[in-house]
Amino acid sequence: MLESHIKLVKDTWFNVVCHATEAGGIFYEKFFELEPNARALFKEDIQQQKHKLVMAISVIFTKVHKLDHIEEEVKFLAKRHVHYGVDVAFFRSFRTAFLSMLQIILSEQNQWNREVETAWESIYDTITQAIIKIMQAEQLAKVKK
Ligand code: HEM
């Protein structure tokens, strides 16, 4: 992982968290437009959803220094997602919604450019690939039981 990517994510994540209400609104509107069936997995309270987005961003931020052991770091989070009924197929739309939200929020702060986009993509992809791998193993183990 490039140090420059880590630095760019670290330099920009706080601005997203500071605009959590707007960021959450943009993200969930886009995500549920792409995946209406995922709506039922979330609790009704919209405030909680915004809170969850901040938690998801914070996971990315706190794991950014631990990418060498990323599977170990996200193991329990990934298993909880299987328990929530999340299908790995949702991750594609989650990524699309997440990156559109970042683009809108960080453009407003004059912090969006190609380098920032690439940095978030590469760190986001490293983390979610680990989550997906563990979720798939967990789902397989469930089927075998
Ligand atoms: C970057 C990928 C993701 C990260 C870092 C992430 C992170 C989180 C975190 C931190 C929570 C709070 C509860 C906990 O720690 O277990 C959570 C809850 C949840 N996440 Fe994710 N998540 C991701 C992707 C997804 C995807 C693709 C879905 C698909 C629908 C999803 C659905 C949920 C649901 C349903 C909950 C529980 C919500 C509730 O109780 O209302 N997450 N997620």
Residues whose N, C-alpha, C, O or C-beta is under 5 A from the ligand:
A	BS01	HEM	A38 L41 F42 K43 K52 M55 A56 V59 R80 Y84 V86 F90 F91 F94 T128
